[in-house]
């Protein structure tokens, strides 16, 4: 039973980011830069690349789905392949890391409005996850303004102008929603809401640490309730704008839930993985296997939820067998000379089969080594999930992995630097939180 009376049962713990940890993060960035350079050289020199058949298939698909030949010419416009891959990779990794970062705030807000006490011990981890929201917002706006023509088909010149050789009637029918000013306004609103509430809840939490009392807790509940309402709308709309509008002719009413499920389970995995590393480093002394068990249950349950949404979307489209809907899965299952087929099935195995079997038993959820392996698998798996969402619609058959992995490693290293810096800026244990005792004595 939660209580609003606090007895001193846990003391402040200050994270010290060692020089070794900083060197590790910088090494990840440097390794990413090296892989990125190799990937760019490979793309520029054409090493191991075979584009012609895939490009032809992409052109025929676009022409068929649009009902004319405009799509074929558009595919060959824009930047060179190496630059296009770089821009799409920046967008891909940033959408993933930005979504995971915001989940830290969502997780904290849900626990506030639910009056949950068990999660207080990991609250500062979820707060620190949001360190990427503002850098991610800046990167997103810059990449969109510089590379929108290489990422979004609907931004091409003349595509919504009747009589223009590039005119596309289907895309023109969506011009009320997919137009540059409205798109930018929406994106800025999403990012502004996420950044503001991440900052607000963090400031309330720090004030609670300094001053004590329950007033900050109740203010946090009010802010969390408003944020969750706004996030419910903006998360789905951002998924439509940032991911689904890449495949402009295709849409799914379940797509917002699908993207959220991917972000959510990745965010829980990031929180759990951080908690484990901190515990193994001697921090979070009051963290027990009971807390890990609850995090494991969330990962287990929402891996199944992600699969449920994935299957529901796939099954309905497969059963209806409408060309304008089925083309999305045809691209990923056998299109472009099967370039995405292996990842399509890998995606199901690593994001459903592996977490399902790995976390099925109670004991597995309480073992750090098993939890750590599953967390890492989930994070890799859902980065791959976003790869599958974005690459077929942007790069067609010209995709690869070196540039994409290099960019992801750079993002990871930078994310870890900001994340650990915020973790170290306040006590790892919110000592004046009114539910701290409940978390310390939490059992499952």
C-alpha positions, 0 to 999 in steps of 0.5 A: 500500500503506497504511503505519503509518509517518508522514512529515511530508508535509502540514501542519496547515491551519486553516479561518477562517470569514470574516465574509462566509461568516457573513453568507451563512449568515445571509442564507440563514436570513433568506431562508428565514424570508421565504419561510416567512412568505409560504408561511404567509400563502398557506396561511392566506389560501387563495391558489391552494389547491384542496383539496376534490377532493384531500381527497375522493380521499384520504378515499376511498382511506383508506376503501377501504384500511382497509375502512371509513369511519374514514379519511375523518373522520380526514383532517379532524381535527387542525391547520389546513392551514398548521400541519400543513404547517409541522410536516410540513416541519420533520419532512421537512427534519430527517429529511433533514439528520439522515440526511446528517449521520450519513452523515459518521460512517458514511463515516468508519467505513467507511474506518476498518474498510477501512483506506482511506488515500485518504480521509484528506484529506477525513476532517475534512469527514466528521467535521464533518458530524455537527455536526447530529446532536444539534440534529437529535435535539432537533428530531425529538423536539420535533416528534414530541411536538408534531405527531405527530397531524398527521404519523402517522395511527397516533397518532390517538386510538382508532384501535387501540381496538376499538369506537371510531369511529376504529378501524382493524383494520390499524393495530391489528394493528401496535400491538405495534410502533407504540405511543407508548412503544416508538416514543419508546424506539426513536427515542431509542436510534437518536439516542443511538447515532448521537450517541455514536459521532459524538462518540467518533470525533471525540474519538479523531481530535482526540486523535490530532492532539494526541498522535500514535501509532497507538493512536487509529487502532486504537481508532477501528477498533474503535469504527467496527466496532461503530458500523457493525453498530448503524447497519445495524440502526438506519438501516433501523428509523429509516426504518420509523419516521420515514418508512414509518409515515407510510403506515401501511397500506403497507409495503415490505421494501426501504424501509430500503435505499431511504432509506439509499441516499438518505441515503448518496449525499446525504452523499457529495455534501455531502462532495465539495461541501465539499471543492471549496469548500475547495480553491477557497478555498485550503485542502486543498492536498494534495487533487487530482483523484484524490480528486475522482475517487474521490468522483465514482465513489461518487456515480455508483455509488450514484446507480445503486444508489439507482435500482436499489432504487427500480426494484426496489421499484416494479417488484415492486409494479407487477407484483403489482398488489395494491391495498394495495401499488399505492396508494402509487405511485398516489398519487404518479403520478396521485392527488390530481389529479396534484399529485405526478406532475411531481415523481415524474418529476423525481425520477428525472431529477435523481437518476439521469439527471442524475448518470449522464450528468454523471459517466459519463466519467473527465474529468467526475469530475475537473472541479470545476465538473461535480462541483459542479453534480452535487453540488448537483443530488443534494442538491436531488434527494434532498431532493425524494425525501424530499418524495415519501416524506412529503407524499402520506401526510401532506398528501394533496392539500394540499401546497405548496412555499413553506413547505417551501422556507422551512423547508429554507433555515432548516435549511440556513443553521443546518446550515452555521453548525454545520458550518463551526464544527466544521470550523474547530475543528481542523486540516483535515488530520489530520497524525498519521493513519498513512495521511496519506502514502497520501492525499497521494500517492493516484492513480487 
